[in-house]
Amino acid sequence: MRRYALMFFLTMFLIGTDTFLISPLLPTLSQLYRIQSSISGWMVSAYAIGYAVFALVSGPISDGRDRKKVMLWGLLAFAVSTLLCGFATSFPLMLLFRFLAGVSASFVTPQIWASIPVVVDRKAIVKVMGYATAGLSVSQLIGIPVGSYLAAISWQTPFLVISAAAILLLLLNRYALPELEIEKREHFSFLKTYANILHNSLALSYLLTYFVFQTGSFTAITFIATWFTRDFGLTLTGIGTAMIAIGAGNLIGSLWGSHIVSKLGLERTFLYEFIALVVLYLVIPFTSTFWLAETLLTIVFLVNGFIFPLFMTTLQGTSQNARSTISSLSNAAMYFGETLAGLIGGILFKQFTGYLGVSLFSALMIIVALLLYTKSGIFSLKYKQEK
């Protein structure tokens, strides 16, 4: 289990670093390509669109096959497309290469979430989900700041380094992981796989809720760097340093979330964390100092770290025979949410003072997600974890 957890952690760390890498670079790339901040979010959205669209394909391809092979090919394509981002001399080229990077990543991360329920004991699922989520958290704690520092050398450097790291991880996974087609089951066609899911009302309800939640969350996350730069005068390296504390909150939440679930249960944990996020997003735009804004955003990321493994655990629990597809659809929902976040957030950031429009929109999305989860009946279900 430890070997799996380590490989899953490293893979999610790398993909997470690339996912969020573009955010602190938005001010720099906006100047380089001579574009307005209102459309700079497209560099985030291009990656998200590529991931979201092709996640609809990668899931059915993976179910019933060796997930290790799917993951390795995805990592190779990811390395190449990220390398090309470092040579993007125009805004359209950057959009194209970011799109291809998203396509490649859509064949990697679903294998992580789909494999966890079948390679670890049931009682350890939430815990290992937390370790994988911690990979994303550490990408914010270490990856994004390091990316910012590397960008101080040149804006191309972060892309080149991540590409090289992807090749190293590919080789490591090649020799450290066994075949990941643990369950020998029938491979269904695309149509049959999706037909089964479309008849799964609980899975569809959870996917919709997850999409709404991530739309709000990514809207807030994407424009932190732009807000810090414009209103508090932070430099590129200053943004990287600020993200260390924020990422630390997410990491702590990912590692300790399972302890809260064991004490409060899934339904109460979800409810309290939803409420906490709404309150925080309503307060953040009215902060007048950098340190207060930094503190509140760190708490937001702490709560996000608590809640993300729970989302993935409940989503994976809705299907036994299409876990990769459910995982892909959940990631598609997340990146469709990120796509809207990049588009809507840019407009809100331009039209409203400071962080007000972005933060209030995020609060609204969290409220809608809470209402959808309430309607699905999750807060009336009993969560039991085997000891």
C-alpha positions as CSV (number, residue, x, y, z in Angstrom):
1,M,0.0,0.0,0.0
2,R,2.8,2.4,0.8
3,R,4.4,2.0,-2.6
4,Y,1.1,2.7,-4.3
5,A,0.5,5.7,-2.1
6,L,3.9,7.1,-2.9
7,M,3.5,6.7,-6.7
8,F,0.0,8.1,-6.6
9,F,1.3,11.0,-4.5
10,L,4.1,11.9,-6.9
11,T,1.9,11.6,-10.0
12,M,-0.8,13.9,-8.6
13,F,2.0,16.3,-7.5
14,L,3.3,16.6,-11.0
15,I,-0.1,17.0,-12.7
16,G,-1.2,19.4,-10.0
17,T,1.9,21.5,-10.4
18,D,1.2,21.8,-14.2
19,T,-2.5,22.5,-13.6
20,F,-1.9,25.5,-11.4
21,L,1.4,26.6,-12.9
22,I,-0.2,29.1,-15.2
23,S,-2.0,31.0,-12.5
24,P,1.0,32.9,-11.0
25,L,2.4,33.4,-14.5
26,L,-0.8,35.2,-15.8
27,P,0.5,38.7,-15.1
28,T,3.9,38.0,-16.8
29,L,2.4,36.2,-19.8
30,S,-0.3,38.9,-20.2
31,Q,2.5,41.4,-20.6
32,L,4.5,39.1,-22.9
33,Y,1.6,38.4,-25.2
34,R,0.1,42.0,-24.8
35,I,-3.3,40.8,-23.8
36,Q,-5.8,42.1,-21.3
37,S,-6.3,40.5,-17.9
38,S,-10.0,39.9,-18.8
39,I,-8.9,37.2,-21.4
40,S,-5.7,36.0,-19.6
41,G,-7.9,33.3,-18.0
42,W,-8.1,31.5,-21.3
43,M,-4.6,30.2,-20.7
44,V,-6.1,28.4,-17.7
45,S,-9.3,27.4,-19.6
46,A,-7.4,26.0,-22.6
47,Y,-5.8,23.3,-20.3
48,A,-9.1,22.7,-18.6
49,I,-11.1,22.3,-21.9
50,G,-8.6,19.8,-23.2
51,Y,-8.8,17.8,-20.0
52,A,-12.5,18.0,-19.6
53,V,-13.4,17.0,-23.2
54,F,-11.0,14.1,-23.5
55,A,-11.8,12.8,-20.0
56,L,-15.0,11.7,-21.5
57,V,-13.0,9.4,-23.7
58,S,-10.2,8.3,-21.4
59,G,-12.5,6.7,-18.8
60,P,-14.1,4.1,-21.0
61,I,-10.8,3.4,-22.6
62,S,-9.2,2.7,-19.2
63,D,-11.9,0.5,-17.7
64,G,-11.1,-3.1,-18.2
65,R,-7.5,-2.4,-19.4
66,D,-4.2,-2.1,-17.6
67,R,-4.3,1.4,-16.0
68,K,-0.5,1.4,-15.8
69,K,-0.1,1.4,-19.5
70,V,-2.7,4.1,-20.0
71,M,-1.0,6.2,-17.3
72,L,2.5,5.8,-18.9
73,W,1.4,6.8,-22.4
74,G,-0.4,9.8,-20.9
75,L,2.7,10.9,-19.0
76,L,4.8,10.7,-22.2
77,A,2.3,12.9,-24.1
78,F,2.1,15.2,-21.1
79,A,5.9,15.7,-21.1
80,V,6.0,16.6,-24.8
81,S,3.1,19.0,-24.7
82,T,4.4,20.8,-21.6
83,L,7.8,21.1,-23.2
84,L,6.2,22.8,-26.2
85,C,4.5,25.4,-23.9
86,G,8.0,26.6,-23.1
87,F,8.5,27.5,-26.8
88,A,5.1,29.2,-27.3
89,T,5.9,32.5,-28.9
90,S,2.3,33.7,-29.2
91,F,-0.9,33.6,-27.3
92,P,-2.6,31.2,-29.7
93,L,0.3,28.8,-29.6
94,M,0.2,28.8,-25.8
95,L,-3.5,28.1,-25.9
96,L,-2.9,25.1,-28.2
97,F,-0.1,23.6,-26.2
98,R,-1.9,24.1,-22.9
99,F,-4.9,22.4,-24.5
100,L,-2.7,19.4,-25.5
101,A,-1.3,19.2,-22.0
102,G,-4.8,19.0,-20.6
103,V,-5.7,16.2,-23.1
104,S,-2.6,14.3,-21.9
105,A,-3.3,14.8,-18.2
106,S,-6.9,13.4,-18.7
107,F,-5.4,10.0,-19.3
108,V,-3.2,10.1,-16.2
109,T,-5.1,11.2,-13.1
110,P,-8.2,9.1,-13.5
111,Q,-6.1,6.0,-13.1
112,I,-5.1,7.2,-9.7
113,W,-8.6,7.6,-8.3
114,A,-9.9,4.5,-10.0
115,S,-7.1,2.3,-8.7
116,I,-7.2,3.3,-5.0
117,P,-10.5,1.5,-4.1
118,V,-9.2,-1.8,-5.6
119,V,-5.6,-1.8,-4.3
120,V,-6.1,-0.8,-0.6
121,D,-8.4,-2.1,2.1
122,R,-11.8,-0.4,2.4
123,K,-11.0,1.1,5.7
124,A,-7.9,2.9,4.2
125,I,-9.6,4.3,1.1
126,V,-10.3,7.8,2.5
127,K,-6.7,7.9,4.0
128,V,-5.1,6.9,0.7
129,M,-7.4,9.3,-1.2
130,G,-6.0,11.9,1.2
131,Y,-2.4,11.0,0.3
132,A,-3.2,11.4,-3.4
133,T,-4.9,14.7,-2.7
134,A,-1.8,15.7,-0.7
135,G,0.1,15.4,-4.0
136,L,-2.1,18.2,-5.3
137,S,-1.6,20.1,-2.1
138,V,2.2,19.9,-2.1
139,S,2.1,21.1,-5.7
140,Q,0.7,24.3,-4.3
141,L,3.0,24.3,-1.3
142,I,6.2,23.6,-3.3
143,G,5.4,23.3,-7.0
144,I,3.7,26.6,-7.6
145,P,6.2,28.7,-5.5
146,V,9.1,26.9,-7.2
147,G,7.5,27.6,-10.5
148,S,7.3,31.2,-9.6
149,Y,11.0,31.3,-8.6
150,L,12.0,29.5,-11.8
151,A,9.9,32.0,-13.8
152,A,12.1,34.7,-12.3
153,I,14.9,33.2,-14.4
154,S,12.7,33.0,-17.5
155,W,9.1,32.3,-18.1
156,Q,10.0,29.2,-20.1
157,T,12.0,27.5,-17.3
158,P,9.0,26.1,-15.3
159,F,7.6,24.3,-18.4
160,L,11.0,22.8,-19.2
161,V,11.6,21.6,-15.7
162,I,8.1,20.0,-15.4
163,S,8.6,18.3,-18.8
164,A,11.8,16.7,-17.6
165,A,10.2,15.7,-14.3
166,A,7.4,14.0,-16.2
167,I,9.9,11.8,-18.1
168,L,11.6,10.8,-14.8
169,L,8.2,10.0,-13.2
170,L,7.3,7.9,-16.3
171,L,10.5,5.8,-15.8
172,L,9.8,5.5,-12.1
173,N,6.3,4.3,-12.6
174,R,7.4,2.0,-15.3
175,Y,9.5,0.0,-12.9
176,A,7.8,0.6,-9.5
177,L,4.2,-0.2,-10.4
178,P,2.7,-3.5,-11.3
179,E,-0.2,-3.9,-13.7
180,L,-3.1,-1.8,-12.4
181,E,-5.9,-3.9,-13.9
182,I,-6.5,-5.5,-10.5
183,E,-10.1,-6.4,-11.2
184,K,-10.6,-8.8,-14.1
185,R,-13.8,-7.7,-15.6
186,E,-15.6,-7.3,-18.9
187,H,-14.6,-4.3,-21.0
188,F,-17.8,-2.5,-22.0
189,S,-18.2,-0.4,-25.1
190,F,-18.4,3.4,-24.8
191,L,-22.1,3.4,-25.3
192,K,-22.8,0.7,-22.7
193,T,-20.5,2.3,-20.2
194,Y,-22.2,5.7,-20.4
195,A,-25.7,4.1,-20.6
196,N,-25.0,2.5,-17.2
197,I,-23.8,5.8,-15.8
198,L,-26.8,7.8,-17.2
199,H,-29.1,5.4,-15.3
200,N,-27.1,6.0,-12.1
201,S,-29.0,9.0,-10.7
202,L,-26.8,9.2,-7.6
203,A,-23.6,9.4,-9.6
204,L,-25.1,12.1,-11.9
205,S,-26.2,14.1,-8.8
206,Y,-22.8,13.9,-7.2
207,L,-21.1,14.9,-10.5
208,L,-23.3,17.9,-11.0
209,T,-22.6,19.0,-7.4
210,Y,-18.9,18.5,-7.9
211,F,-19.0,20.6,-11.1
212,V,-20.7,23.5,-9.3
213,F,-18.4,23.3,-6.4
214,Q,-15.2,23.3,-8.5
215,T,-16.5,26.2,-10.6
216,G,-16.6,28.4,-7.5
217,S,-13.4,27.0,-6.1
218,F,-11.3,27.5,-9.2
219,T,-12.7,31.0,-9.7
220,A,-11.3,32.0,-6.4
221,I,-8.0,30.1,-6.9
222,T,-7.2,31.3,-10.4
223,F,-7.2,35.0,-9.6
224,I,-5.3,35.0,-6.3
225,A,-2.0,35.9,-8.0
226,T,-3.6,38.7,-10.1
227,W,-5.3,40.1,-6.9
228,F,-2.1,40.0,-4.9
229,T,-0.2,41.7,-7.7
230,R,-2.7,44.5,-8.4
231,D,-3.9,45.3,-4.9
232,F,-1.0,44.5,-2.7
233,G,1.9,45.0,-5.2
234,L,3.5,41.5,-4.8
235,T,6.2,40.5,-7.2
236,L,6.4,37.2,-8.9
237,T,8.6,35.7,-6.2
238,G,6.4,37.3,-3.6
239,I,3.4,35.5,-5.0
240,G,5.4,32.2,-4.8
241,T,6.2,32.8,-1.2
242,A,2.6,33.7,-0.4
243,M,1.4,30.4,-2.0
244,I,3.6,28.5,0.4
245,A,1.3,29.2,3.4
246,I,-1.8,28.7,1.3
247,G,-0.6,25.4,0.0
248,A,0.4,24.3,3.5
249,G,-3.2,24.7,4.5
250,N,-4.4,22.4,1.7
251,L,-1.7,19.8,2.6
252,I,-2.7,19.7,6.2
253,G,-6.3,19.4,5.3
254,S,-5.6,16.5,2.9
255,L,-3.6,14.5,5.5
256,W,-5.9,15.1,8.4
257,G,-9.4,15.1,6.8
258,S,-9.9,11.4,7.4
259,H,-9.6,11.9,11.2
260,I,-12.5,14.4,11.1
261,V,-14.7,12.0,9.1
262,S,-14.0,9.2,11.6
263,K,-15.3,11.5,14.4
264,L,-18.1,13.4,12.8
265,G,-19.2,11.1,9.9
266,L,-19.3,12.0,6.2
267,E,-22.6,13.9,6.2
268,R,-21.8,16.3,9.1
269,T,-18.2,16.8,7.9
270,F,-19.5,17.8,4.4
271,L,-22.1,20.2,5.9
272,Y,-19.7,22.0,8.3
273,E,-17.1,22.4,5.6
274,F,-19.6,23.8,3.1
275,I,-20.8,26.3,5.6
276,A,-17.2,27.3,6.5
277,L,-16.3,28.0,2.9
278,V,-19.4,30.1,2.3
279,V,-18.5,32.3,5.4
280,L,-14.9,32.6,4.4
281,Y,-15.7,33.7,0.8
282,L,-18.1,36.3,2.0
283,V,-15.5,37.8,4.3
284,I,-12.4,37.7,2.2
285,P,-13.2,40.6,-0.3
286,F,-13.5,43.0,2.6
287,T,-10.0,42.5,3.9
288,S,-7.8,45.5,3.5
289,T,-4.3,44.0,4.4
290,F,-2.3,41.4,2.6
291,W,-1.7,39.3,5.8
292,L,-5.4,39.0,6.6
293,A,-6.2,38.0,3.1
294,E,-3.3,35.5,3.2
295,T,-4.6,34.0,6.4
296,L,-8.2,33.7,5.3
297,L,-7.1,32.1,2.0
298,T,-4.9,29.6,3.9
299,I,-8.0,28.6,5.9
300,V,-10.0,28.2,2.7
301,F,-7.4,25.9,1.3
302,L,-7.3,24.0,4.6
303,V,-11.0,23.3,4.3
304,N,-10.6,22.4,0.6
305,G,-8.0,19.9,1.7
306,F,-10.5,18.4,4.1
307,I,-13.3,18.1,1.6
308,F,-11.6,16.9,-1.6
309,P,-10.9,13.3,-0.6
310,L,-14.5,13.1,0.6
311,F,-15.8,14.1,-2.9
312,M,-13.6,11.5,-4.5
313,T,-14.6,8.8,-2.0
314,T,-18.3,9.3,-2.5
315,L,-18.0,9.5,-6.3
316,Q,-16.0,6.3,-6.5
317,G,-18.6,4.6,-4.3
318,T,-21.4,5.2,-6.8
319,S,-20.1,2.5,-9.3
320,Q,-18.2,-0.8,-9.0
321,N,-17.6,-1.6,-12.7
322,A,-16.8,1.9,-14.2
323,R,-14.5,3.5,-11.7
324,S,-12.2,5.0,-14.3
325,T,-15.1,6.4,-16.2
326,I,-16.6,7.9,-13.0
327,S,-13.1,9.3,-12.1
328,S,-12.8,10.7,-15.6
329,L,-16.2,12.3,-15.4
330,S,-15.4,13.8,-12.1
331,N,-12.2,15.3,-13.4
332,A,-14.1,16.5,-16.5
333,A,-16.6,18.2,-14.2
334,M,-13.7,19.8,-12.3
335,Y,-12.0,21.1,-15.5
336,F,-15.3,22.3,-17.0
337,G,-15.7,24.2,-13.8
338,E,-12.1,25.5,-14.2
339,T,-13.0,26.5,-17.8
340,L,-15.9,28.6,-16.6
341,A,-13.8,30.0,-13.7
342,G,-11.2,31.3,-16.1
343,L,-13.8,33.0,-18.3
344,I,-16.2,34.3,-15.7
345,G,-13.5,35.1,-13.2
346,G,-11.6,37.4,-15.6
347,I,-14.8,39.4,-16.3
348,L,-15.7,39.6,-12.6
349,F,-12.2,40.7,-11.6
350,K,-12.3,43.5,-14.2
351,Q,-15.8,44.7,-13.4
352,F,-15.7,44.7,-9.6
353,T,-13.3,46.3,-7.1
354,G,-10.6,44.1,-5.7
355,Y,-11.6,40.5,-5.1
356,L,-15.3,41.3,-4.5
357,G,-16.8,39.8,-7.6
358,V,-14.7,36.7,-7.7
359,S,-15.2,35.9,-4.0
360,L,-19.0,36.5,-3.9
361,F,-19.4,34.3,-7.0
362,S,-17.4,31.6,-5.3
363,A,-19.6,31.8,-2.3
364,L,-22.7,31.6,-4.5
365,M,-21.4,28.4,-6.2
366,I,-20.7,26.8,-2.8
367,I,-24.2,27.5,-1.6
368,V,-25.7,26.0,-4.8
369,A,-23.5,22.9,-4.4
370,L,-24.7,22.6,-0.8
371,L,-28.3,22.7,-1.9
372,L,-27.7,20.1,-4.6
373,Y,-26.0,17.7,-2.1
374,T,-28.9,18.3,0.3
375,K,-31.4,17.4,-2.5
376,S,-29.4,14.2,-3.3
377,G,-30.0,13.0,0.3
378,I,-26.4,12.7,1.3
379,F,-27.0,14.4,4.6
380,S,-29.5,11.8,5.6
381,L,-27.2,8.9,4.7
382,K,-25.2,7.1,7.4
383,Y,-21.5,7.0,6.7
384,K,-19.7,3.9,8.1
385,Q,-16.1,3.1,7.8
386,E,-14.7,-0.3,8.7
387,K,-12.2,-0.2,11.5
